[in-house]
Amino acid sequence: MGTEHHHDHGSGNISGVRLGAVTALNLTITAAEVVGGILSGSLALLSDALHNLGDSAAIVTSWIAHRIAARPNSQEKTYGYKRAEVLAAFLNALVLLALSIFLLGEAYKRFLHPEPIESTLMLIIATIGLAANGVSVILLRSGSKENMNIRSSYLHLLSDSISSVGVILGGIAIKLWNVVWVDPLITVAISIYIIRESWHIVKEAVDILMQSSPRIDYDELKQAVEDVKGVKNLHHVHLWRSDEKTVYFEGHVDVEDMRVCDAQHIITAIQEVLKERFGIGHATIQVETDRCNDKGIIISGPGGTITVRRE
């Protein structure tokens, strides 16, 4: 058996200072929008305030998870703490979904019972919110490209920036034509957008936590391994991820009758194929000679086998 160890503990290019600055900005926006929403009567502003309060909590959660994920492996946590960030992203996205559903309900009530809105105050507060959210988005943009956890916070802020634009446009429409139904309409549009974006994060986080396989062509993987000189068959394969980037592989390979030292060369060759062609940096390979009766590439459990291709 051989194992390749390429440990990458990087978790996105983001610092505690940036996250702290973003949190402070969001708390300031939240306070301003709560006051402005109550005084102006704008549901869109209050929805923005609620989102910003959620953003602050999400960013703090992201920072804590980011620090936890950087901790080294231990005897108790041999895989390390990478999934702390996946859990944080999952929880943050769930909060966004819950808030969006709540706001859809509030918007429905406003459609049924419109209320007068002070459009000038609404415009002022929304403009301040847009400026602060824009700065926050810029601060987190680089880290969001490589890290699901930071991306969930980034999406919080991006959605708030978009919603601030919507609130400003709505405020202009209300000021010019007194169409107060625009306010809940903006809330509906913002909520639907956030639900769509958050669902992608929830789905990916659940896939990782459930140890779902990454999107890899098993036929191609099987053929690539069996093309290694000395390998007769690949079977009993497991693929999973500990986070967004790190893919783990386990598998059995039937080899020709040979010395152990010769088998090591086969293990090394397989590990190189897996890394170069499939991006798998952690590979555990069990070498055997006609040991397993069942040669299916995936064993589904006591009930049977999933066979992609049999020899």
C-alpha positions in Angstrom: 0.0 0.0 0.0 1.3 3.5 -0.8 0.1 7.0 0.1 1.0 10.2 -1.6 1.1 13.2 0.8 0.7 16.6 -0.8 -0.9 18.7 1.9 -2.2 22.1 1.0 -3.5 24.1 3.9 -4.1 27.3 2.1 -7.6 28.6 2.5 -7.9 31.7 0.4 -5.9 34.8 0.2 -7.7 36.8 2.9 -6.6 38.4 6.2 -8.3 39.0 9.5 -7.7 42.7 9.1 -9.8 42.8 5.9 -12.5 40.7 7.4 -12.5 43.0 10.5 -12.8 46.1 8.3 -15.7 44.5 6.3 -17.5 43.6 9.6 -17.2 47.2 10.9 -18.5 48.6 7.6 -21.5 46.2 7.7 -22.4 47.0 11.3 -22.4 50.7 10.4 -24.6 50.1 7.3 -27.0 48.0 9.4 -27.5 50.6 12.0 -28.0 53.3 9.4 -30.5 51.3 7.4 -32.5 50.2 10.4 -33.0 53.9 11.4 -33.5 55.0 7.8 -36.0 52.1 7.1 -38.1 52.9 10.1 -38.1 56.7 9.5 -38.8 56.3 5.7 -41.1 53.4 5.9 -39.1 51.4 3.3 -39.2 47.6 3.5 -36.4 47.5 1.0 -34.1 49.4 3.3 -35.1 47.2 6.3 -34.5 44.1 4.2 -31.1 45.5 3.3 -30.4 46.1 7.0 -31.4 42.5 7.8 -29.1 41.2 5.1 -26.2 43.3 6.4 -26.7 42.1 9.9 -26.6 38.6 8.5 -23.4 39.6 6.6 -21.7 40.7 9.8 -22.4 37.4 11.5 -21.4 35.5 8.3 -18.1 37.3 8.1 -17.2 36.7 11.7 -18.1 33.0 11.2 -15.9 32.9 8.1 -13.0 34.4 9.9 -13.2 32.0 12.8 -13.6 29.0 10.4 -10.6 30.4 8.4 -8.4 30.3 11.5 -9.6 26.9 12.5 -9.0 25.4 9.1 -5.3 26.6 9.2 -4.6 24.5 12.3 -2.3 21.5 11.7 -3.4 17.9 11.6 -3.4 16.0 14.9 -3.9 12.5 16.2 -7.5 13.3 16.9 -8.0 15.1 13.5 -5.8 13.3 11.1 -7.5 15.1 8.1 -7.0 18.4 9.8 -9.8 21.1 10.2 -10.4 21.9 6.5 -14.1 21.2 6.8 -14.6 23.9 9.3 -14.8 26.3 6.4 -17.2 24.1 4.5 -19.5 24.0 7.6 -19.3 27.8 7.9 -20.2 28.2 4.2 -23.1 25.8 4.6 -24.5 27.6 7.7 -24.1 31.1 6.1 -25.9 30.0 3.0 -28.7 28.5 5.0 -29.1 31.8 6.9 -29.4 33.6 3.6 -32.0 31.3 2.4 -34.1 31.7 5.6 -33.8 35.5 5.4 -34.8 35.6 1.8 -37.9 33.5 2.4 -38.9 35.7 5.3 -38.5 38.8 3.2 -40.6 37.3 0.4 -43.4 37.0 3.0 -43.0 40.6 4.1 -43.0 41.8 0.5 -46.3 39.9 -0.1 -47.8 41.8 2.9 -46.7 45.1 1.4 -48.2 44.3 -2.0 -51.5 43.8 -0.2 -51.2 46.8 2.1 -48.9 49.5 0.5 -47.4 52.1 2.9 -46.2 55.6 2.2 -42.4 56.0 1.8 -40.1 58.9 2.4 -38.1 58.5 -0.8 -35.4 61.2 -0.2 -34.2 59.6 3.0 -34.5 56.2 1.4 -32.2 57.4 -1.4 -29.6 58.9 1.0 -29.3 55.7 3.1 -29.2 53.4 0.1 -26.4 55.4 -1.5 -24.4 55.2 1.7 -25.0 51.4 1.9 -24.0 51.0 -1.7 -20.7 52.8 -1.2 -19.8 50.8 2.0 -20.9 47.5 0.4 -18.8 48.3 -2.7 -15.7 48.7 -0.6 -16.4 45.5 1.3 -16.8 43.5 -2.0 -13.5 44.8 -3.3 -11.8 43.7 0.0 -13.1 40.1 -0.2 -13.0 39.6 -4.0 -9.6 38.0 -4.2 -10.2 35.5 -1.4 -13.6 34.5 -2.8 -12.1 33.0 -6.0 -10.4 30.2 -4.2 -12.4 29.5 -1.0 -16.1 28.5 -0.6 -16.2 29.9 2.9 -15.0 33.4 1.9 -17.2 33.1 -1.3 -20.3 32.7 0.9 -19.5 36.0 2.7 -18.5 37.6 -0.6 -21.9 36.7 -2.0 -23.6 38.2 1.0 -21.9 41.5 0.3 -22.3 41.3 -3.5 -26.1 40.7 -3.1 -26.3 43.7 -0.7 -24.5 45.8 -3.3 -27.0 44.8 -5.9 -29.9 45.3 -3.6 -28.6 48.8 -2.7 -28.7 49.6 -6.5 -32.2 48.3 -6.6 -33.2 50.4 -3.6 -31.8 53.5 -5.2 -33.6 52.9 -8.4 -36.8 52.2 -6.5 -36.3 55.4 -4.4 -36.0 57.4 -7.6 -39.2 55.8 -9.1 -41.1 56.5 -5.9 -39.9 60.1 -5.8 -40.8 60.8 -9.4 -44.0 58.8 -9.8 -45.0 57.7 -6.3 -45.2 54.0 -7.3 -44.8 52.6 -3.8 -45.3 49.0 -5.0 -41.7 49.2 -6.4 -40.4 48.9 -2.9 -41.7 45.3 -2.2 -41.0 44.4 -5.9 -37.3 45.2 -5.3 -37.3 43.0 -2.2 -38.8 40.1 -4.2 -36.1 40.4 -6.9 -33.3 40.6 -4.3 -34.6 37.6 -2.4 -35.0 35.4 -5.5 -31.4 36.3 -6.6 -30.0 35.4 -3.2 -31.9 32.1 -3.0 -30.5 31.1 -6.4 -26.9 32.0 -5.4 -27.1 30.5 -1.9 -28.5 27.2 -3.2 -25.3 26.5 -5.2 -23.2 26.9 -2.1 -25.5 24.7 0.0 -25.5 22.0 -2.7 -21.7 22.0 -3.0 -21.2 22.0 0.8 -23.6 19.1 1.3 -21.7 17.2 -1.5 -18.4 17.6 0.4 -19.8 16.8 3.8 -21.5 13.7 2.4 -18.1 12.7 0.9 -19.6 12.8 -2.7 -17.1 12.0 -5.4 -15.8 14.9 -7.5 -16.8 15.1 -11.1 -14.4 12.6 -12.6 -14.9 10.3 -15.5 -14.5 6.8 -14.0 -14.0 5.1 -17.3 -11.1 7.4 -18.1 -9.6 7.1 -14.6 -9.8 3.3 -14.8 -8.2 3.2 -18.2 -5.5 5.6 -17.2 -4.5 3.5 -14.2 -4.7 0.2 -16.1 -2.4 1.7 -18.8 0.4 1.7 -16.2 2.8 -1.1 -16.9 2.2 -4.0 -14.6 -1.4 -3.2 -13.6 -4.0 -5.7 -14.6 -7.1 -4.2 -13.0 -8.3 -1.3 -10.9 -11.2 -1.9 -8.5 -12.7 -1.0 -5.1 -12.3 2.8 -5.8 -13.3 5.5 -3.4 -13.0 9.3 -4.2 -14.0 12.1 -1.8 -13.0 15.7 -0.9 -12.2 17.1 2.5 -12.7 20.7 1.1 -13.1 22.4 -2.2 -9.6 21.6 -3.5 -8.3 18.4 -1.8 -9.3 15.1 -3.5 -8.6 11.8 -1.8 -8.4 8.4 -3.7 -8.4 4.9 -2.4 -8.2 1.9 -4.7 -7.1 -1.7 -5.2 -4.9 -2.6 -8.1 -4.3 -6.2 -9.4 -0.7 -6.5 -10.5 1.4 -9.2 -12.1 3.3 -11.5 -9.7 6.4 -9.4 -8.7 8.6 -8.3 -5.8 7.5 -5.7 -3.4 10.2 -3.3 -4.5 8.9 -3.5 -8.1 5.3 -2.8 -6.9 6.5 0.5 -5.4 7.4 1.7 -8.9 3.8 0.9 -10.0 2.4 2.8 -7.0 4.5 5.9 -7.8 3.5 5.7 -11.5 -0.2 5.5 -10.6 0.1 8.4 -8.2 1.7 10.6 -10.9 -1.1 9.7 -13.3 -3.8 10.6 -10.8 -2.2 13.9 -9.9 -1.3 15.0 -13.4 -4.5 13.9 -15.2 -7.2 14.1 -12.5 -5.8 16.6 -9.9 -5.8 13.9 -7.1 -3.0 14.7 -4.7 -3.8 12.2 -1.9 -3.8 8.6 -3.2 -3.8 5.4 -1.1 -3.3 2.3 -3.3 -3.6 -1.3 -2.2 -1.5 -3.6 -4.4 -2.6 -7.3 -4.6 -2.5 -10.3 -6.9 -5.8 -11.9 -7.6 -7.0 -11.3 -4.0 -10.4 -9.8 -4.6 -13.1 -11.9 -6.3 -15.2 -8.9 -7.1 -13.5 -6.7 -9.6 -16.1 -3.9 -9.8 -14.5 -0.4 -9.7 -17.0 0.8 -7.0 -18.2 -1.4 -4.1 -21.6 0.0 -3.1 -21.8 -2.0 0.2 -23.1 -5.4 1.3 -25.8 -5.3 -1.3 -23.7 -5.3 -4.4 -21.3 -3.6 -6.7 -21.3 -0.8 -9.2 -19.2 -1.8 -12.2 -18.2 0.8 -14.7 -16.4 -1.6 -16.9 -15.4 -5.2 -16.2 -12.3 -6.8 -17.5 
